[in-house]
């Protein structure tokens, strides 16, 4: 199963970074976050969430998931990303993975946990 971590060819991280540069004042936490949302991690901007979810669903349906399965999986993955990573952390991890074209361990862990939780 391919984890819904968007390819750089589908998802323009550079555009999102430029678009949301104003959010760079958010602190970067150093400890891994538990699965529950911490009050000190601000939620991601709606535009980031919508862009990620749209492209994630698109990629996941291309991988063979039904639209409903893809929506559920991508919602779970995004919720877990927000619970574990600040926006800056998420963008940094994603940018690093775009260089190698390999999903980072942190993202694979989240994807597998959601797939198991949803019995996919």
N, C-alpha and C positions, 0 to 999 in steps of 0.2 A: 504494500500500500504506500502510495506517495503521500507525504504529509503536506497539507496546504500551506506551504511557504512559497510565496509568489516569486516567480522568476523575474529577473531584472528586465527581460524582454517584454514582460507583460505589465510590470509595475514600475513606474518611474519614481524611484526613491529620491532622485535629485529634485524633481519637481515638488515632491512633498516636503523635502527639507527646506527648499527655498520658500515655499508657500507658508510654512509654519515656523520659520526662523524666529518669529517673535516669541515662541514658546521655549526658547533656549534658556530662559532664566529659571526653569524648573530644576530643582536639585537632582543630582544623579545619586541614587542610593548605591551603597557598595555591597550590601548583603542581599542574598537571594530572597525573594519575597515568597511567602506562603501562598497557597492557592486562593485564599480569601482576600478581597480588596482591602488594602490598608487605607485608613483615612488620610494618610500623608502623601499618597500617590494621587495626583489629580487625574481625572478621567481624560482619555484622549479626546481631542477635538472631533466633533461630529464628522467633519469632512474626511479626516483620517480613517475613522471607523467605517464610514460608508464606502470609501475608495477601497480599503482592504477587503471588506466583506464582498463587495461586488466582484472584484477580481478573484478572490478566493473561491467563491461559488462558481464562477466561470471556469476556473482551472479544475476544481474538484469534479464538476459535472463532466468535463473533458476526460477525467481519469476514471469515469464510470459510475460515480455516485449519482443517485437520483437528485433532482433539484431540492427536494425536501431534506434528504440526507446531507447534501452539500451545505444547505442553509444552516441546519442544526450543527454540523461539524464546524463550520466557519464561525458561527456565533460562539460556540464553546471555546474555540481556539482564541478568538479575539478577547473574550472575557478573561481567559487565563493570562493572556499577554498583559492585559491591563492590570491584573491583580499582581503580577510578578515584576513587571518592568515599568519604569517611568517612560514617558514618550522619548526622552533623549536616549535612554538605554535601548529601547526597542529600535529606534532609528540607527543607532550605532551598531548593534548586533546585525541588523538587516543589511547595512552597508558593507560590513565585513564579509557577510555570507555572499553578497552579490559578487565580490571579487573572486571567490573560490567556486561559485556556482553550486555550492553544497549547503544544505540547510544546517544551521548551527545546532549543536547538541541541545541547547536550551529550547529551541523551537520544536525539535523532533520529540523531545520529552513531553511537551505540551500537546502536540498533535496526537501522539500515541495515547496519552491519558484521556483525551477527549474521544478518540475513536473507541477505546475500551469502554468508557462511560456510556457511550451511545450504542454499543454493541454493533459497530460497523466492521 
